[in-house]
Amino acid sequence: MDLSIIIVNYKTEELTTNCLASVYESHLQEVDFEVIVVDNASCDGSIEAVERKFPKVSIIKNKENLGFSKANNIGIHKAKGDYILLLNSDTIVEPNTLKKSLDFIKTRPQVGALGCKVLLENGQLDAACKRSFPTPANGLYHSLKMDKRFPKSQRFGEYNLTFVNPDKICSVDCVMGAFMLVPRSVIDRVGLLDEDYFMYGEDIDWCYRIKQAGYQIIYYPEVRIFHYKKASGIGKRNPKVIEAFYDSMIIFYNKHYQGKYSKITTGTVFLGTKIMKKIALAKNR
């Protein structure tokens, strides 16, 4: 089988069914593919709607909300494809996106992961679709919005590569888990998503390990998807979403940067992250 498309569903009936409709309307006539929907105990009728409207979809029903990483890993275990696509339930793929992405990566064995151009609902670029690995420096500039003030600066714009042409194919550090195409052979070598991340950060961690193994991460803007961002979270203002976001930063730092930076820098990163999390939670009340 050529391609396995994995979609995690959690109480997003309309989004998930719209996403699936766009997948099945894609130009995949010559592609042997499967779609696997992993449901995180939605209990809202969404998975029943998927079963009713898309009988070809393979469905895995978890008994509890296991998070994004673990749910995708369950799907990957079941997948039969030579290439695995992680696709968010809150996305719409254009008709040629899947086929062109697959054709591109198939002829380039050095590519360990591919992401496409991602547009938000308003048509603007989702800046996170091509980015660098987070560091204390670029994270600080990003938090201070220096990348928005000086988008052409390689120093201040490193976090989301704001100085890179969004229409040019290029090698980057990270692409986003909303659309990430990875060869099965690469997964066999570097392992599955790290389940320490409940949601957020798991895609960055995976890209980091893929690059460490010697592969390229490719941003491929020849095709695109639309991302209805934040629509598929546990709840737009649910404190768990905020906590998971900031906790993922600490998980990544502890895993990959311990010993790389001074104790002062590390302490500052941890304190800054803790303060930002408290502020975000306070604003959410």
C-alpha positions in Angstrom: 0.0 0.0 0.0 1.3 3.5 -0.9 -0.2 5.8 1.7 -1.9 5.7 5.1 -3.7 8.8 6.2 -4.2 9.1 10.0 -6.7 11.6 11.4 -7.3 12.0 15.2 -10.8 12.9 16.1 -12.0 14.4 19.4 -15.5 15.9 19.3 -15.1 17.5 15.9 -17.9 16.0 13.8 -18.2 18.8 11.2 -14.5 19.4 10.9 -13.6 15.7 10.6 -16.2 14.9 8.1 -15.3 18.0 6.0 -11.6 16.9 6.2 -12.5 13.4 5.1 -14.6 14.7 2.2 -11.6 16.7 1.0 -9.4 13.6 1.2 -11.8 11.4 -0.9 -12.3 14.2 -3.4 -8.5 14.3 -3.9 -6.8 13.1 -7.1 -5.8 9.7 -5.8 -7.1 7.4 -8.5 -3.7 5.8 -9.0 -2.8 5.7 -5.4 -3.4 2.7 -3.1 -4.3 4.4 0.1 -6.2 4.0 3.4 -7.7 6.4 5.9 -7.5 5.6 9.6 -9.5 7.7 12.0 -8.5 7.4 15.7 -11.2 8.6 18.0 -10.3 9.8 21.5 -13.5 8.8 23.2 -15.5 11.7 21.8 -19.0 10.5 22.9 -20.7 13.2 20.9 -21.8 11.2 17.9 -18.9 12.4 15.7 -17.4 9.0 15.2 -20.9 7.5 14.4 -21.2 10.2 11.7 -17.9 9.2 10.2 -19.0 5.5 10.1 -22.2 6.5 8.4 -20.8 8.9 5.8 -17.5 7.2 5.1 -17.8 3.4 5.4 -14.3 2.9 3.8 -12.6 4.6 6.7 -10.9 2.3 9.3 -11.9 3.5 12.8 -10.1 2.9 16.1 -12.1 3.8 19.2 -10.1 4.6 22.2 -11.8 4.3 25.6 -10.4 7.6 26.9 -8.8 10.7 25.5 -5.2 9.6 25.1 -3.9 12.8 23.5 -2.6 13.5 20.0 0.7 11.7 20.1 -0.5 8.4 21.5 -3.6 8.4 19.3 -1.5 8.9 16.2 0.9 6.2 17.3 -2.0 3.8 17.6 -3.0 4.6 14.0 0.6 4.2 12.8 0.7 0.7 14.4 -2.3 -0.3 12.3 -1.3 1.5 9.1 -0.1 -0.5 6.1 1.2 2.2 3.9 4.8 2.8 2.9 4.2 6.5 3.7 2.3 7.8 6.7 0.5 11.1 6.7 -0.5 12.8 9.9 -3.5 15.0 9.0 -5.3 17.2 11.5 -9.1 16.9 11.6 -9.4 20.7 11.3 -7.9 20.8 7.8 -9.1 20.8 4.2 -6.7 19.4 1.6 -6.8 20.7 -2.0 -7.4 18.1 -4.7 -3.7 17.8 -5.9 -2.1 18.1 -2.4 -1.8 14.4 -1.5 -0.7 13.1 -4.9 1.9 15.7 -5.5 3.3 15.4 -2.0 3.6 11.7 -2.3 5.2 11.9 -5.8 7.7 14.4 -4.5 8.8 12.4 -1.4 8.9 9.1 -3.2 11.7 10.2 -5.5 13.8 11.7 -2.7 15.1 9.1 -0.2 16.9 11.8 1.8 13.7 13.4 2.8 12.5 12.3 6.3 9.4 14.4 6.5 7.5 16.7 4.2 5.1 19.5 5.1 3.0 21.6 2.7 2.0 25.2 2.6 -0.6 25.8 5.3 -3.1 28.6 5.1 -5.5 29.8 7.8 -9.2 30.2 7.2 -8.6 33.9 6.3 -6.1 32.9 3.6 -3.0 34.0 5.5 0.0 31.7 6.0 0.1 29.6 9.1 3.6 30.7 10.2 4.2 27.4 12.0 4.2 25.4 8.8 7.9 26.2 8.3 10.1 27.0 11.2 13.3 26.4 13.2 13.8 24.4 16.3 13.0 26.6 19.3 16.0 28.0 21.2 16.2 30.3 24.1 17.2 33.2 21.8 14.6 32.8 19.0 12.0 31.9 21.5 12.6 35.2 23.3 12.5 37.2 20.1 9.3 35.5 19.1 7.7 36.2 22.5 8.7 39.8 22.2 7.1 39.9 18.7 10.5 40.9 17.2 9.8 38.6 14.3 6.7 40.6 13.4 8.5 43.9 13.7 11.5 42.7 11.7 10.2 39.8 9.5 13.2 40.0 7.1 15.8 39.7 9.8 17.4 36.3 10.0 18.2 36.9 13.7 14.7 38.0 14.8 12.7 36.0 12.3 14.4 32.6 12.9 11.6 31.1 15.0 9.1 30.9 12.1 11.6 31.7 9.3 9.7 34.8 8.4 12.6 35.8 6.1 12.1 32.7 3.9 10.0 33.0 0.8 6.8 31.1 1.6 6.5 30.0 -2.0 9.9 28.4 -2.3 10.7 24.7 -1.6 13.3 24.5 1.0 14.9 22.5 3.8 13.8 23.6 7.3 14.0 22.3 10.9 10.3 21.7 11.4 7.0 21.3 9.6 3.7 21.0 11.5 1.8 17.9 12.6 -1.3 19.2 10.9 0.2 17.8 7.7 3.3 15.7 8.0 4.2 13.0 5.5 6.8 10.6 6.7 8.2 7.4 5.1 7.6 4.2 7.0 11.3 3.4 6.8 12.1 6.6 8.6 9.6 5.8 11.4 11.2 2.4 11.7 14.5 4.1 12.2 13.7 7.0 14.5 10.7 5.7 16.4 7.1 6.9 16.9 5.9 10.1 18.3 7.0 10.8 21.9 3.9 10.1 24.1 5.2 12.4 26.8 3.6 15.2 24.8 -0.2 15.1 25.2 -0.7 17.7 22.5 1.7 20.4 21.1 5.4 19.9 20.6 5.3 16.3 19.4 5.8 17.3 15.8 8.8 19.4 16.7 10.3 16.6 18.7 9.8 14.2 15.8 11.4 16.5 13.3 14.3 17.0 15.7 14.9 13.2 15.9 14.4 12.8 12.1 17.1 15.5 11.4 19.4 14.0 14.0 19.2 10.7 12.0 20.5 12.6 9.0 17.3 13.2 7.0 16.0 16.5 5.5 12.8 18.1 6.6 11.2 19.7 3.5 8.7 22.5 3.2 6.9 21.9 0.0 4.7 24.9 -0.9 3.8 23.6 -4.3 0.6 22.3 -2.7 -1.4 23.5 0.3 -4.1 22.8 2.9 -6.4 25.1 4.9 -6.1 24.9 8.6 -9.1 25.9 10.8 -6.7 26.4 13.7 -7.7 25.9 17.3 -11.0 24.5 16.3 -10.1 20.9 17.2 -8.6 21.5 20.6 -10.0 20.0 23.8 -11.8 23.3 24.1 -10.7 26.7 22.9 -10.4 28.1 26.4 -9.9 24.8 28.3 -7.0 25.2 30.8 -5.7 21.8 29.7 -4.9 23.2 26.3 -2.9 26.1 27.8 -1.1 23.8 30.2 -0.2 21.3 27.5 1.2 24.0 25.3 3.6 25.4 27.9 4.4 22.0 29.3 5.5 20.8 25.9 8.2 23.5 25.9 9.7 22.1 29.1 9.5 18.5 27.8 11.4 19.4 24.7 14.0 21.4 26.5 14.6 18.7 29.1 14.9 16.1 26.4 17.1 17.8 23.9 18.8 20.8 25.5 19.9 19.7 28.9 23.6 20.4 29.2 23.6 22.4 26.0 23.0 25.7 27.7 24.2 27.2 30.9 22.4 26.8 34.2 21.5 30.4 34.2 20.0 30.2 30.7 18.1 27.0 31.6 16.7 28.5 34.8 15.6 31.6 32.9 13.8 29.5 30.3 12.0 27.5 32.9 11.1 30.6 34.9 9.9 32.4 31.8 7.8 29.5 30.6 6.2 29.2 34.1 5.4 32.9 34.2 3.9 32.8 30.6 1.8 29.8 31.6 0.5 31.5 34.7 -0.3 34.7 32.7 -2.1 32.7 30.0 -4.2 30.8 32.6 -5.0 34.0 34.4 -6.2 35.6 31.2 -8.3 32.6 30.5 -10.4 32.9 33.7 
